[in-house]
Amino acid sequence: MCPTSRRSRPAIDMTLIERLDTLAGAAIARLPDVAYPLITKLTSARLLAPARLPSDVVTIGSEVLYHDDQGARDRRVTLSWPEDADISRRSVSILTPVGVALLGLSAGDRFQWQTRAGERRSLTVLQVGSEPRSAAAPAAPRPRLS
């Protein structure tokens, strides 16, 4: 990943670091193209208490409007934990290249990354808003199918 952000370092909610680090570590073997950039982002980020995290910073649960510079179109997604991701509801997992790219950015920031297919992409964050539920709260357990 190659940040071209106006912010020197991404800002991340410190209460999410342990879970994000665990996810990245668990994904190294099967998703190294996502795990290593996530680890790099976590080690370079400014860790902030939730009350100090600016409201325009992308975090888990944030709704984000961004411009896909290569596709020349705007996209609105919500950054989510992997178990909550559902592309049909525009919910993008943190364990995707675009999910990692968005984490810690704010409106006006630009970011470049490489897709799983090896394509270089860039995006510009246009707007950041939050869903009403807490991003740090764990997802409700899903019923097990027998």
N, C-alpha and C positions, 0 to 999 in steps of 0.2 A: 504494500500500500504506500501511496505517496501523497501525504497530505499537502494541500495547497490552501489550507485554512488561514483565515485572518487571526485565529487564536493560536498561540504557540503550542498549546497542548490541549487535548480534549479534556473535558470535565466530566467526571463520572461520580454518581452517588456511591459513597463509600460503603453503604449498607448492602450493595449489590456485588461487591468485589469478590467475596468468597464464593458465591454461587457462580458468577461468571468465570472465575478461575477454575473451578471444578468442572464446569461445562467444557472449557477449552482443553483442559487436561484429558478429559474423557474422549474428546473428539480428535486428539492428535493422530491416532492410528487410522481412523476412517475418513476424516475430513481435515487433513493437514493444511489445505489451501485456505481454510477458515480459521482453524485453531491457532496457527502461528501468528497471523495478523491480529487476532483477538488478544493473544498473550502480549504481543508488542504494544497494542493500544493500552492494555491494562497497566503495563509497566511504565508507560510514558505519561499516563493521565494524571491530571490534578484530581485528587480524591477529596470530595466535599461532602459535608453532612447534608442530609436531604433539605434542611431548612436553608442552607446556604447555596444550594444548586439553583442557578437562575432558571426561571420558568421557561425560557426559550431554548434550553439544552435538551437534546434528544436523549431519552433514557427509556428503559422498559416501560411500556404503557403509553409512550408519547405518540400522538398522531402527527405525522410529518408530511408536508407537501414539499416535494422536491422536483427539480427539473433534470431529466435525463438528457445530458448534453448530446449523446450520440443518437438517441432516438428522437430528439427534438420534441419531447412531450413532457408534460407534467404528470406526476404520479402522487397519489395520496395513500399512505400506508400507516399502519400502527406497528411499532416495534414490539415484539413479544418474546416470551420464553418459548423454547421449541415445542413444548406440549400444548401451547395455546395458538400456535401458528396455523393459519388457514387462509391460503391465498385467495379463496373465493370471497372471503370477508376482508380482504386487503390487510391481513395480519401477517407480517413478515418476521420470521425467526431471527434471533440474534446469531444463530449458527448458519447464516448465509452470508455470502460476500457483501451484499448490499446492507444487511443488518449490521455487520461489523463496521462497514464504512460510515453508516449513519450515527452510531453510538458516540455520544459526547459532542456532536456538532450542534451549531445553532444557526438561526436564520442568517443568510448571507455567506455562510461557509461553503467552500468548494472542496471536493475530495475526489481523488482518483484511486482506482483499485483495479485488480485483475479478476475477471470472472472465472468460474470453474472451467470454462472452455478456453481460457488463456487470453481472452479479449480484454484490452484496456478500455475502461469506462471512466466517465467522470459524471459527477452530479453536483448540483447547487441546491442547498437547502433554501427553500422559499419561505416556509412558515412552520412553526412548531407549536403544537397545542397538546394538552394532556387529556386522557380519558378520565372520567370521574373516579374510577377505582384506583387504589394505591398500587404503584408499580412494584413495591417491595413485598406486597402480600403474596403468599404462595397461591398457586392456582387451586381451585376446588378439586378434590379428588374425583377422578373419573370412575364410573362404575366398571367393574371387571366383567368381562364376558366369559361365560363358562363354556 
